[in-house]
């Protein structure tokens, strides 16, 4: 089950999410089982994010960060 705080931060967009990730680089955000279909994850830092079982249908990952690479 997704951690409500992590999902709330994600919903605030890439600027808020990425700023939070910079302050918490060792944390592994939990978005397990979250309904994320149709979202745009462009330019979001998704390093160490647990997306197990999340609904990722029609999701855009263009421009996202994985391990320091886009």
PDB file of N, H, CA, C and O in Angstrom:
ATOM      1  N   UNK A   1       0.835  -1.181   0.000  1.00  0.00           N
ATOM      2  CA  UNK A   1       0.000   0.000   0.000  1.00  0.00           C
ATOM      3  C   UNK A   1       0.884   1.250   0.000  1.00  0.00           C
ATOM      4  O   UNK A   1       1.876   1.325   0.725  1.00  0.00           O
ATOM      5  N   UNK A   2       0.513   2.209  -0.811  1.00  0.00           N
ATOM      6  H   UNK A   2      -0.293   2.149  -1.400  1.00  0.00           H
ATOM      7  CA  UNK A   2       1.268   3.457  -0.926  1.00  0.00           C
ATOM      8  C   UNK A   2       1.242   4.231   0.396  1.00  0.00           C
ATOM      9  O   UNK A   2       0.239   4.237   1.109  1.00  0.00           O
ATOM     10  N   UNK A   3       2.344   4.870   0.699  1.00  0.00           N
ATOM     11  H   UNK A   3       3.159   4.866   0.120  1.00  0.00           H
ATOM     12  CA  UNK A   3       2.417   5.729   1.879  1.00  0.00           C
ATOM     13  C   UNK A   3       1.706   7.040   1.526  1.00  0.00           C
ATOM     14  O   UNK A   3       2.075   7.710   0.561  1.00  0.00           O
ATOM     15  N   UNK A   4       0.693   7.398   2.305  1.00  0.00           N
ATOM     16  H   UNK A   4       0.393   6.854   3.089  1.00  0.00           H
ATOM     17  CA  UNK A   4      -0.134   8.569   2.003  1.00  0.00           C
ATOM     18  C   UNK A   4       0.695   9.843   1.872  1.00  0.00           C
ATOM     19  O   UNK A   4       0.436  10.658   0.986  1.00  0.00           O
ATOM     20  N   UNK A   5       1.683  10.025   2.737  1.00  0.00           N
ATOM     21  H   UNK A   5       1.893   9.363   3.457  1.00  0.00           H
ATOM     22  CA  UNK A   5       2.521  11.227   2.687  1.00  0.00           C
ATOM     23  C   UNK A   5       3.288  11.285   1.373  1.00  0.00           C
ATOM     24  O   UNK A   5       3.412  12.355   0.777  1.00  0.00           O
ATOM     25  N   UNK A   6       3.801  10.157   0.918  1.00  0.00           N
ATOM     26  H   UNK A   6       3.701   9.287   1.402  1.00  0.00           H
ATOM     27  CA  UNK A   6       4.571  10.118  -0.324  1.00  0.00           C
ATOM     28  C   UNK A   6       3.666  10.409  -1.522  1.00  0.00           C
ATOM     29  O   UNK A   6       4.060  11.129  -2.440  1.00  0.00           O
ATOM     30  N   UNK A   7       2.470   9.856  -1.511  1.00  0.00           N
ATOM     31  H   UNK A   7       2.151   9.271  -0.765  1.00  0.00           H
ATOM     32  CA  UNK A   7       1.522  10.100  -2.598  1.00  0.00           C
ATOM     33  C   UNK A   7       1.089  11.570  -2.611  1.00  0.00           C
ATOM     34  O   UNK A   7       0.938  12.158  -3.682  1.00  0.00           O
ATOM     35  N   UNK A   8       0.892  12.156  -1.452  1.00  0.00           N
ATOM     36  H   UNK A   8       1.014  11.679  -0.582  1.00  0.00           H
ATOM     37  CA  UNK A   8       0.514  13.578  -1.360  1.00  0.00           C
ATOM     38  C   UNK A   8       1.618  14.463  -1.926  1.00  0.00           C
ATOM     39  O   UNK A   8       1.333  15.436  -2.624  1.00  0.00           O
ATOM     40  N   UNK A   9       2.870  14.137  -1.632  1.00  0.00           N
ATOM     41  H   UNK A   9       3.101  13.346  -1.065  1.00  0.00           H
ATOM     42  CA  UNK A   9       3.996  14.903  -2.179  1.00  0.00           C
ATOM     43  C   UNK A   9       4.063  14.752  -3.692  1.00  0.00           C
ATOM     44  O   UNK A   9       4.285  15.729  -4.408  1.00  0.00           O
ATOM     45  N   UNK A  10       3.873  13.547  -4.173  1.00  0.00           N
ATOM     46  H   UNK A  10       3.692  12.753  -3.592  1.00  0.00           H
ATOM     47  CA  UNK A  10       3.887  13.284  -5.610  1.00  0.00           C
ATOM     48  C   UNK A  10       2.811  14.109  -6.318  1.00  0.00           C
ATOM     49  O   UNK A  10       3.039  14.636  -7.407  1.00  0.00           O
ATOM     50  N   UNK A  11       1.654  14.215  -5.698  1.00  0.00           N
ATOM     51  H   UNK A  11       1.468  13.788  -4.814  1.00  0.00           H
ATOM     52  CA  UNK A  11       0.528  14.951  -6.285  1.00  0.00           C
ATOM     53  C   UNK A  11       0.779  16.449  -6.391  1.00  0.00           C
ATOM     54  O   UNK A  11       0.068  17.145  -7.116  1.00  0.00           O
ATOM     55  N   UNK A  12       1.782  16.954  -5.677  1.00  0.00           N
ATOM     56  H   UNK A  12       2.360  16.389  -5.088  1.00  0.00           H
ATOM     57  CA  UNK A  12       2.097  18.380  -5.720  1.00  0.00           C
ATOM     58  C   UNK A  12       2.994  18.755  -6.900  1.00  0.00           C
ATOM     59  O   UNK A  12       3.284  19.932  -7.112  1.00  0.00           O
ATOM     60  N   UNK A  13       3.425  17.769  -7.653  1.00  0.00           N
ATOM     61  H   UNK A  13       3.189  16.813  -7.480  1.00  0.00           H
ATOM     62  CA  UNK A  13       4.193  18.055  -8.861  1.00  0.00           C
ATOM     63  C   UNK A  13       5.690  17.889  -8.696  1.00  0.00           C
ATOM     64  O   UNK A  13       6.186  17.681  -7.588  1.00  0.00           O
ATOM     65  N   UNK A  14       6.413  17.984  -9.817  1.00  0.00           N
ATOM     66  H   UNK A  14       6.010  18.152 -10.716  1.00  0.00           H
ATOM     67  CA  UNK A  14       7.852  17.698  -9.809  1.00  0.00           C
ATOM     68  C   UNK A  14       8.693  18.641  -8.954  1.00  0.00           C
ATOM     69  O   UNK A  14       9.668  18.193  -8.350  1.00  0.00           O
ATOM     70  N   UNK A  15       8.362  19.905  -8.880  1.00  0.00           N
ATOM     71  H   UNK A  15       7.570  20.268  -9.371  1.00  0.00           H
ATOM     72  CA  UNK A  15       9.186  20.828  -8.093  1.00  0.00           C
ATOM     73  C   UNK A  15       9.166  20.457  -6.614  1.00  0.00           C
ATOM     74  O   UNK A  15      10.215  20.389  -5.972  1.00  0.00           O
ATOM     75  N   UNK A  16       7.980  20.221  -6.078  1.00  0.00           N
ATOM     76  H   UNK A  16       7.128  20.277  -6.599  1.00  0.00           H
ATOM     77  CA  UNK A  16       7.839  19.858  -4.661  1.00  0.00           C
ATOM     78  C   UNK A  16       8.446  18.478  -4.418  1.00  0.00           C
ATOM     79  O   UNK A  16       9.211  18.291  -3.473  1.00  0.00           O
ATOM     80  N   UNK A  17       8.101  17.506  -5.280  1.00  0.00           N
ATOM     81  H   UNK A  17       7.479  17.658  -6.048  1.00  0.00           H
ATOM     82  CA  UNK A  17       8.612  16.146  -5.136  1.00  0.00           C
ATOM     83  C   UNK A  17      10.140  16.125  -5.177  1.00  0.00           C
ATOM     84  O   UNK A  17      10.773  15.528  -4.307  1.00  0.00           O
ATOM     85  N   UNK A  18      10.734  16.767  -6.173  1.00  0.00           N
ATOM     86  H   UNK A  18      10.220  17.253  -6.880  1.00  0.00           H
ATOM     87  CA  UNK A  18      12.191  16.746  -6.322  1.00  0.00           C
ATOM     88  C   UNK A  18      12.901  17.466  -5.171  1.00  0.00           C
ATOM     89  O   UNK A  18      13.973  17.036  -4.744  1.00  0.00           O
ATOM     90  N   UNK A  19      12.321  18.544  -4.674  1.00  0.00           N
ATOM     91  H   UNK A  19      11.450  18.893  -5.021  1.00  0.00           H
ATOM     92  CA  UNK A  19      12.908  19.240  -3.526  1.00  0.00           C
ATOM     93  C   UNK A  19      12.891  18.329  -2.299  1.00  0.00           C
ATOM     94  O   UNK A  19      13.869  18.273  -1.554  1.00  0.00           O
ATOM     95  N   UNK A  20      11.794  17.623  -2.090  1.00  0.00           N
ATOM     96  H   UNK A  20      11.000  17.669  -2.695  1.00  0.00           H
ATOM     97  CA  UNK A  20      11.690  16.685  -0.979  1.00  0.00           C
ATOM     98  C   UNK A  20      12.693  15.545  -1.136  1.00  0.00           C
ATOM     99  O   UNK A  20      13.300  15.109  -0.158  1.00  0.00           O
ATOM    100  N   UNK A  21      12.865  15.061  -2.372  1.00  0.00           N
ATOM    101  H   UNK A  21      12.371  15.415  -3.166  1.00  0.00           H
ATOM    102  CA  UNK A  21      13.820  13.975  -2.634  1.00  0.00           C
ATOM    103  C   UNK A  21      15.257  14.427  -2.358  1.00  0.00           C
ATOM    104  O   UNK A  21      16.074  13.636  -1.889  1.00  0.00           O
ATOM    105  N   UNK A  22      15.566  15.685  -2.645  1.00  0.00           N
ATOM    106  H   UNK A  22      14.902  16.328  -3.026  1.00  0.00           H
ATOM    107  CA  UNK A  22      16.910  16.199  -2.374  1.00  0.00           C
ATOM    108  C   UNK A  22      17.206  16.204  -0.879  1.00  0.00           C
ATOM    109  O   UNK A  22      18.337  15.951  -0.464  1.00  0.00           O
ATOM    110  N   UNK A  23      16.203  16.487  -0.082  1.00  0.00           N
ATOM    111  H   UNK A  23      15.284  16.692  -0.419  1.00  0.00           H
ATOM    112  CA  UNK A  23      16.366  16.516   1.373  1.00  0.00           C
ATOM    113  C   UNK A  23      16.382  15.096   1.959  1.00  0.00           C
ATOM    114  O   UNK A  23      16.927  14.875   3.040  1.00  0.00           O
ATOM    115  N   UNK A  24      15.786  14.145   1.246  1.00  0.00           N
ATOM    116  H   UNK A  24      15.343  14.325   0.368  1.00  0.00           H
ATOM    117  CA  UNK A  24      15.655  12.764   1.719  1.00  0.00           C
ATOM    118  C   UNK A  24      16.217  11.769   0.703  1.00  0.00           C
ATOM    119  O   UNK A  24      15.486  10.890   0.248  1.00  0.00           O
ATOM    120  N   UNK A  25      17.486  11.882   0.339  1.00  0.00           N
ATOM    121  H   UNK A  25      18.081  12.596   0.709  1.00  0.00           H
ATOM    122  CA  UNK A  25      18.027  11.049  -0.737  1.00  0.00           C
ATOM    123  C   UNK A  25      18.117   9.556  -0.419  1.00  0.00           C
ATOM    124  O   UNK A  25      18.131   8.737  -1.339  1.00  0.00           O
ATOM    125  N   UNK A  26      18.178   9.189   0.847  1.00  0.00           N
ATOM    126  H   UNK A  26      18.166   9.854   1.594  1.00  0.00           H
ATOM    127  CA  UNK A  26      18.311   7.780   1.213  1.00  0.00           C
ATOM    128  C   UNK A  26      16.970   7.086   1.423  1.00  0.00           C
ATOM    129  O   UNK A  26      16.911   5.861   1.527  1.00  0.00           O
ATOM    130  N   UNK A  27      15.915   7.855   1.485  1.00  0.00           N
ATOM    131  H   UNK A  27      15.963   8.850   1.400  1.00  0.00           H
ATOM    132  CA  UNK A  27      14.585   7.303   1.701  1.00  0.00           C
ATOM    133  C   UNK A  27      14.103   6.579   0.445  1.00  0.00           C
ATOM    134  O   UNK A  27      14.359   7.032  -0.671  1.00  0.00           O
ATOM    135  N   UNK A  28      13.417   5.475   0.622  1.00  0.00           N
ATOM    136  H   UNK A  28      13.209   5.107   1.528  1.00  0.00           H
ATOM    137  CA  UNK A  28      12.821   4.756  -0.501  1.00  0.00           C
ATOM    138  C   UNK A  28      11.312   5.001  -0.460  1.00  0.00           C
ATOM    139  O   UNK A  28      10.585   4.311   0.255  1.00  0.00           O
ATOM    140  N   UNK A  29      10.845   5.987  -1.231  1.00  0.00           N
ATOM    141  H   UNK A  29      11.435   6.548  -1.812  1.00  0.00           H
ATOM    142  CA  UNK A  29       9.416   6.314  -1.212  1.00  0.00           C
ATOM    143  C   UNK A  29       8.557   5.106  -1.580  1.00  0.00           C
ATOM    144  O   UNK A  29       8.887   4.348  -2.492  1.00  0.00           O
ATOM    145  N   UNK A  30       7.466   4.944  -0.866  1.00  0.00           N
ATOM    146  H   UNK A  30       7.198   5.560  -0.125  1.00  0.00           H
ATOM    147  CA  UNK A  30       6.572   3.816  -1.088  1.00  0.00           C
ATOM    148  C   UNK A  30       5.323   4.206  -1.848  1.00  0.00           C
ATOM    149  O   UNK A  30       4.436   4.870  -1.313  1.00  0.00           O
ATOM    150  N   UNK A  31       5.262   3.785  -3.102  1.00  0.00           N
ATOM    151  H   UNK A  31       5.983   3.245  -3.537  1.00  0.00           H
ATOM    152  CA  UNK A  31       4.063   4.006  -3.914  1.00  0.00           C
ATOM    153  C   UNK A  31       3.475   2.663  -4.351  1.00  0.00           C
ATOM    154  O   UNK A  31       2.818   2.558  -5.387  1.00  0.00           O
ATOM    155  N   UNK A  32       3.726   1.652  -3.541  1.00  0.00           N
ATOM    156  H   UNK A  32       4.259   1.737  -2.700  1.00  0.00           H
ATOM    157  CA  UNK A  32       3.259   0.297  -3.819  1.00  0.00           C
ATOM    158  C   UNK A  32       1.747   0.264  -3.976  1.00  0.00           C
ATOM    159  O   UNK A  32       1.008   0.731  -3.110  1.00  0.00           O
ATOM    160  N   UNK A  33       1.301  -0.294  -5.092  1.00  0.00           N
ATOM    161  H   UNK A  33       1.901  -0.674  -5.795  1.00  0.00           H
ATOM    162  CA  UNK A  33      -0.121  -0.461  -5.330  1.00  0.00           C
ATOM    163  C   UNK A  33      -0.891   0.812  -5.636  1.00  0.00           C
ATOM    164  O   UNK A  33      -2.117   0.774  -5.743  1.00  0.00           O
ATOM    165  N   UNK A  34      -0.208   1.933  -5.777  1.00  0.00           N
ATOM    166  H   UNK A  34       0.787   1.964  -5.690  1.00  0.00           H
ATOM    167  CA  UNK A  34      -0.900   3.209  -6.032  1.00  0.00           C
ATOM    168  C   UNK A  34      -1.513   3.236  -7.431  1.00  0.00           C
ATOM    169  O   UNK A  34      -0.973   2.648  -8.368  1.00  0.00           O
ATOM    170  N   UNK A  35      -2.620   3.908  -7.555  1.00  0.00           N
ATOM    171  H   UNK A  35      -3.058   4.386  -6.794  1.00  0.00           H
ATOM    172  CA  UNK A  35      -3.271   4.094  -8.859  1.00  0.00           C
ATOM    173  C   UNK A  35      -2.661   5.337  -9.491  1.00  0.00           C
ATOM    174  O   UNK A  35      -3.033   6.462  -9.156  1.00  0.00           O
ATOM    175  N   UNK A  36      -1.736   5.129 -10.396  1.00  0.00           N
ATOM    176  H   UNK A  36      -1.434   4.215 -10.669  1.00  0.00           H
ATOM    177  CA  UNK A  36      -0.980   6.227 -11.001  1.00  0.00           C
ATOM    178  C   UNK A  36      -1.226   6.340 -12.504  1.00  0.00           C
ATOM    179  O   UNK A  36      -0.503   7.063 -13.188  1.00  0.00           O
ATOM    180  N   UNK A  37      -2.211   5.654 -13.019  1.00  0.00           N
ATOM    181  H   UNK A  37      -2.798   5.066 -12.463  1.00  0.00           H
ATOM    182  CA  UNK A  37      -2.445   5.637 -14.464  1.00  0.00           C
ATOM    183  C   UNK A  37      -2.679   7.038 -15.016  1.00  0.00           C
ATOM    184  O   UNK A  37      -3.325   7.877 -14.389  1.00  0.00           O
ATOM    185  N   UNK A  38      -2.131   7.265 -16.212  1.00  0.00           N
ATOM    186  H   UNK A  38      -1.606   6.584 -16.722  1.00  0.00           H
ATOM    187  CA  UNK A  38      -2.315   8.523 -16.912  1.00  0.00           C
ATOM    188  C   UNK A  38      -1.466   9.678 -16.401  1.00  0.00           C
ATOM    189  O   UNK A  38      -1.601  10.800 -16.888  1.00  0.00           O
ATOM    190  N   UNK A  39      -0.611   9.431 -15.447  1.00  0.00           N
ATOM    191  H   UNK A  39      -0.502   8.519 -15.052  1.00  0.00           H
ATOM    192  CA  UNK A  39       0.206  10.511 -14.877  1.00  0.00           C
ATOM    193  C   UNK A  39       1.415  10.827 -15.739  1.00  0.00           C
ATOM    194  O   UNK A  39       1.857  10.017 -16.554  1.00  0.00           O
ATOM    195  N   UNK A  40       1.928  12.011 -15.534  1.00  0.00           N
ATOM    196  H   UNK A  40       1.569  12.668 -14.871  1.00  0.00           H
ATOM    197  CA  UNK A  40       3.139  12.453 -16.224  1.00  0.00           C
ATOM    198  C   UNK A  40       4.248  12.575 -15.193  1.00  0.00           C
ATOM    199  O   UNK A  40       4.227  13.469 -14.347  1.00  0.00           O
ATOM    200  N   UNK A  41       5.217  11.667 -15.268  1.00  0.00           N
ATOM    201  H   UNK A  41       5.233  10.941 -15.955  1.00  0.00           H
ATOM    202  CA  UNK A  41       6.340  11.682 -14.341  1.00  0.00           C
ATOM    203  C   UNK A  41       7.553  12.372 -14.943  1.00  0.00           C
ATOM    204  O   UNK A  41       8.672  12.203 -14.458  1.00  0.00           O
ATOM    205  N   UNK A  42       7.338  13.142 -15.989  1.00  0.00           N
ATOM    206  H   UNK A  42       6.430  13.279 -16.384  1.00  0.00           H
ATOM    207  CA  UNK A  42       8.438  13.864 -16.616  1.00  0.00           C
ATOM    208  C   UNK A  42       9.148  14.733 -15.587  1.00  0.00           C
ATOM    209  O   UNK A  42       8.517  15.447 -14.808  1.00  0.00           O
ATOM    210  N   UNK A  43      10.444  14.655 -15.602  1.00  0.00           N
ATOM    211  H   UNK A  43      10.957  14.075 -16.235  1.00  0.00           H
ATOM    212  CA  UNK A  43      11.320  15.476 -14.758  1.00  0.00           C
ATOM    213  C   UNK A  43      11.183  15.196 -13.265  1.00  0.00           C
ATOM    214  O   UNK A  43      11.535  16.041 -12.442  1.00  0.00           O
ATOM    215  N   UNK A  44      10.678  14.028 -12.911  1.00  0.00           N
ATOM    216  H   UNK A  44      10.392  13.342 -13.579  1.00  0.00           H
ATOM    217  CA  UNK A  44      10.573  13.676 -11.502  1.00  0.00           C
ATOM    218  C   UNK A  44      11.694  12.716 -11.129  1.00  0.00           C
ATOM    219  O   UNK A  44      12.012  11.797 -11.884  1.00  0.00           O
ATOM    220  N   UNK A  45      12.284  12.931  -9.973  1.00  0.00           N
ATOM    221  H   UNK A  45      12.026  13.677  -9.360  1.00  0.00           H
ATOM    222  CA  UNK A  45      13.341  12.077  -9.458  1.00  0.00           C
ATOM    223  C   UNK A  45      12.695  10.821  -8.869  1.00  0.00           C
ATOM    224  O   UNK A  45      12.082  10.859  -7.802  1.00  0.00           O
ATOM    225  N   UNK A  46      12.848   9.714  -9.588  1.00  0.00           N
ATOM    226  H   UNK A  46      13.346   9.683 -10.454  1.00  0.00           H
ATOM    227  CA  UNK A  46      12.211   8.469  -9.158  1.00  0.00           C
ATOM    228  C   UNK A  46      13.215   7.440  -8.644  1.00  0.00           C
ATOM    229  O   UNK A  46      12.907   6.251  -8.565  1.00  0.00           O
ATOM    230  N   UNK A  47      14.412   7.898  -8.296  1.00  0.00           N
ATOM    231  H   UNK A  47      14.662   8.864  -8.360  1.00  0.00           H
ATOM    232  CA  UNK A  47      15.403   6.982  -7.743  1.00  0.00           C
ATOM    233  C   UNK A  47      14.868   6.357  -6.456  1.00  0.00           C
ATOM    234  O   UNK A  47      14.324   7.048  -5.596  1.00  0.00           O
ATOM    235  N   UNK A  48      15.030   5.050  -6.339  1.00  0.00           N
ATOM    236  H   UNK A  48      15.473   4.488  -7.038  1.00  0.00           H
ATOM    237  CA  UNK A  48      14.669   4.279  -5.146  1.00  0.00           C
ATOM    238  C   UNK A  48      13.175   4.254  -4.845  1.00  0.00           C
ATOM    239  O   UNK A  48      12.789   3.830  -3.757  1.00  0.00           O
ATOM    240  N   UNK A  49      12.325   4.690  -5.762  1.00  0.00           N
ATOM    241  H   UNK A  49      12.638   5.035  -6.646  1.00  0.00           H
ATOM    242  CA  UNK A  49      10.884   4.680  -5.525  1.00  0.00           C
ATOM    243  C   UNK A  49      10.355   3.256  -5.732  1.00  0.00           C
ATOM    244  O   UNK A  49      10.647   2.617  -6.743  1.00  0.00           O
ATOM    245  N   UNK A  50       9.582   2.774  -4.773  1.00  0.00           N
ATOM    246  H   UNK A  50       9.344   3.293  -3.952  1.00  0.00           H
ATOM    247  CA  UNK A  50       8.983   1.450  -4.869  1.00  0.00           C
ATOM    248  C   UNK A  50       7.635   1.575  -5.566  1.00  0.00           C
ATOM    249  O   UNK A  50       6.667   2.077  -4.993  1.00  0.00           O
ATOM    250  N   UNK A  51       7.587   1.109  -6.818  1.00  0.00           N
ATOM    251  H   UNK A  51       8.373   0.701  -7.283  1.00  0.00           H
ATOM    252  CA  UNK A  51       6.365   1.163  -7.613  1.00  0.00           C
ATOM    253  C   UNK A  51       5.738  -0.220  -7.785  1.00  0.00           C
ATOM    254  O   UNK A  51       4.920  -0.422  -8.682  1.00  0.00           O
ATOM    255  N   UNK A  52       6.114  -1.169  -6.934  1.00  0.00           N
ATOM    256  H   UNK A  52       6.779  -1.005  -6.205  1.00  0.00           H
ATOM    257  CA  UNK A  52       5.595  -2.535  -7.028  1.00  0.00           C
ATOM    258  C   UNK A  52       4.074  -2.540  -6.995  1.00  0.00           C
ATOM    259  O   UNK A  52       3.461  -1.966  -6.095  1.00  0.00           O
ATOM    260  N   UNK A  53       3.482  -3.184  -7.967  1.00  0.00           N
ATOM    261  H   UNK A  53       3.980  -3.650  -8.698  1.00  0.00           H
ATOM    262  CA  UNK A  53       2.035  -3.316  -8.004  1.00  0.00           C
ATOM    263  C   UNK A  53       1.277  -2.047  -8.327  1.00  0.00           C
ATOM    264  O   UNK A  53       0.046  -2.045  -8.304  1.00  0.00           O
ATOM    265  N   UNK A  54       1.981  -0.963  -8.628  1.00  0.00           N
ATOM    266  H   UNK A  54       2.981  -0.965  -8.647  1.00  0.00           H
ATOM    267  CA  UNK A  54       1.302   0.296  -8.974  1.00  0.00           C
ATOM    268  C   UNK A  54       0.711   0.206 -10.377  1.00  0.00           C
ATOM    269  O   UNK A  54       1.270  -0.458 -11.251  1.00  0.00           O
ATOM    270  N   UNK A  55      -0.404   0.867 -10.588  1.00  0.00           N
ATOM    271  H   UNK A  55      -0.858   1.406  -9.879  1.00  0.00           H
ATOM    272  CA  UNK A  55      -1.014   0.946 -11.910  1.00  0.00           C
ATOM    273  C   UNK A  55      -0.290   2.022 -12.698  1.00  0.00           C
ATOM    274  O   UNK A  55      -0.468   3.212 -12.441  1.00  0.00           O
ATOM    275  N   UNK A  56       0.527   1.605 -13.659  1.00  0.00           N
ATOM    276  H   UNK A  56       0.672   0.637 -13.868  1.00  0.00           H
ATOM    277  CA  UNK A  56       1.330   2.537 -14.457  1.00  0.00           C
ATOM    278  C   UNK A  56       0.859   2.607 -15.904  1.00  0.00           C
ATOM    279  O   UNK A  56       1.621   3.006 -16.785  1.00  0.00           O
ATOM    280  N   UNK A  57      -0.386   2.224 -16.155  1.00  0.00           N
ATOM    281  H   UNK A  57      -1.005   1.900 -15.439  1.00  0.00           H
ATOM    282  CA  UNK A  57      -0.896   2.267 -17.525  1.00  0.00           C
ATOM    283  C   UNK A  57      -0.991   3.713 -18.011  1.00  0.00           C
ATOM    284  O   UNK A  57      -1.453   4.598 -17.291  1.00  0.00           O
ATOM    285  N   UNK A  58      -0.552   3.927 -19.223  1.00  0.00           N
ATOM    286  H   UNK A  58      -0.176   3.208 -19.808  1.00  0.00           H
ATOM    287  CA  UNK A  58      -0.563   5.239 -19.879  1.00  0.00           C
ATOM    288  C   UNK A  58       0.215   6.299 -19.121  1.00  0.00           C
ATOM    289  O   UNK A  58      -0.143   7.476 -19.162  1.00  0.00           O
ATOM    290  N   UNK A  59       1.269   5.902 -18.433  1.00  0.00           N
ATOM    291  H   UNK A  59       1.560   4.945 -18.399  1.00  0.00           H
ATOM    292  CA  UNK A  59       2.118   6.824 -17.683  1.00  0.00           C
ATOM    293  C   UNK A  59       3.265   7.283 -18.572  1.00  0.00           C
ATOM    294  O   UNK A  59       3.806   6.490 -19.343  1.00  0.00           O
ATOM    295  N   UNK A  60       3.640   8.552 -18.473  1.00  0.00           N
ATOM    296  H   UNK A  60       3.201   9.196 -17.846  1.00  0.00           H
ATOM    297  CA  UNK A  60       4.778   9.090 -19.213  1.00  0.00           C
ATOM    298  C   UNK A  60       5.972   9.202 -18.283  1.00  0.00           C
ATOM    299  O   UNK A  60       5.896   9.818 -17.220  1.00  0.00           O
ATOM    300  N   UNK A  61       7.088   8.588 -18.705  1.00  0.00           N
ATOM    301  H   UNK A  61       7.149   8.087 -19.569  1.00  0.00           H
ATOM    302  CA  UNK A  61       8.324   8.676 -17.945  1.00  0.00           C
ATOM    303  C   UNK A  61       9.364   9.507 -18.691  1.00  0.00           C
ATOM    304  O   UNK A  61      10.528   9.532 -18.289  1.00  0.00           O
ATOM    305  N   UNK A  62       8.979  10.173 -19.744  1.00  0.00           N
ATOM    306  H   UNK A  62       8.034  10.153 -20.070  1.00  0.00           H
ATOM    307  CA  UNK A  62       9.917  10.979 -20.531  1.00  0.00           C
ATOM    308  C   UNK A  62      10.519  12.078 -19.661  1.00  0.00           C
ATOM    309  O   UNK A  62       9.793  12.826 -19.006  1.00  0.00           O
ATOM    310  N   UNK A  63      11.850  12.174 -19.657  1.00  0.00           N
ATOM    311  H   UNK A  63      12.439  11.567 -20.190  1.00  0.00           H
ATOM    312  CA  UNK A  63      12.547  13.210 -18.914  1.00  0.00           C
ATOM    313  C   UNK A  63      12.755  12.904 -17.444  1.00  0.00           C
ATOM    314  O   UNK A  63      13.293  13.742 -16.720  1.00  0.00           O
ATOM    315  N   UNK A  64      12.347  11.729 -16.980  1.00  0.00           N
ATOM    316  H   UNK A  64      11.910  11.049 -17.569  1.00  0.00           H
ATOM    317  CA  UNK A  64      12.479  11.384 -15.571  1.00  0.00           C
ATOM    318  C   UNK A  64      13.923  11.047 -15.223  1.00  0.00           C
ATOM    319  O   UNK A  64      14.743  10.832 -16.115  1.00  0.00           O
ATOM    320  N   UNK A  65      14.233  10.999 -13.942  1.00  0.00           N
ATOM    321  H   UNK A  65      13.566  11.173 -13.218  1.00  0.00           H
ATOM    322  CA  UNK A  65      15.574  10.699 -13.464  1.00  0.00           C
ATOM    323  C   UNK A  65      15.617   9.314 -12.864  1.00  0.00           C
ATOM    324  O   UNK A  65      14.852   9.010 -11.949  1.00  0.00           O
ATOM    325  N   UNK A  66      16.498   8.473 -13.362  1.00  0.00           N
ATOM    326  H   UNK A  66      17.120   8.721 -14.105  1.00  0.00           H
ATOM    327  CA  UNK A  66      16.715   7.136 -12.821  1.00  0.00           C
ATOM    328  C   UNK A  66      18.195   7.033 -12.482  1.00  0.00           C
ATOM    329  O   UNK A  66      19.017   6.963 -13.395  1.00  0.00           O
ATOM    330  N   UNK A  67      18.551   7.022 -11.252  1.00  0.00           N
ATOM    331  H   UNK A  67      17.882   7.079 -10.511  1.00  0.00           H
ATOM    332  CA  UNK A  67      19.939   6.848 -10.855  1.00  0.00           C
ATOM    333  C   UNK A  67      20.858   7.926 -11.381  1.00  0.00           C
ATOM    334  O   UNK A  67      22.014   7.650 -11.702  1.00  0.00           O
ATOM    335  N   UNK A  68      20.359   9.168 -11.477  1.00  0.00           N
ATOM    336  H   UNK A  68      19.420   9.392 -11.217  1.00  0.00           H
ATOM    337  CA  UNK A  68      21.181  10.277 -11.922  1.00  0.00           C
ATOM    338  C   UNK A  68      21.182  10.496 -13.418  1.00  0.00           C
ATOM    339  O   UNK A  68      21.805  11.438 -13.908  1.00  0.00           O
ATOM    340  N   UNK A  69      20.484   9.629 -14.158  1.00  0.00           N
ATOM    341  H   UNK A  69      19.978   8.863 -13.760  1.00  0.00           H
ATOM    342  CA  UNK A  69      20.405   9.789 -15.620  1.00  0.00           C
ATOM    343  C   UNK A  69      18.992  10.127 -16.045  1.00  0.00           C
ATOM    344  O   UNK A  69      18.031   9.736 -15.383  1.00  0.00           O
ATOM    345  N   UNK A  70      18.859  10.855 -17.150  1.00  0.00           N
ATOM    346  H   UNK A  70      19.640  11.173 -17.688  1.00  0.00           H
ATOM    347  CA  UNK A  70      17.522  11.155 -17.681  1.00  0.00           C
ATOM    348  C   UNK A  70      17.346  10.434 -18.986  1.00  0.00           C
ATOM    349  O   UNK A  70      16.292  10.541 -19.614  1.00  0.00           O
TER     350      UNK A  70
END
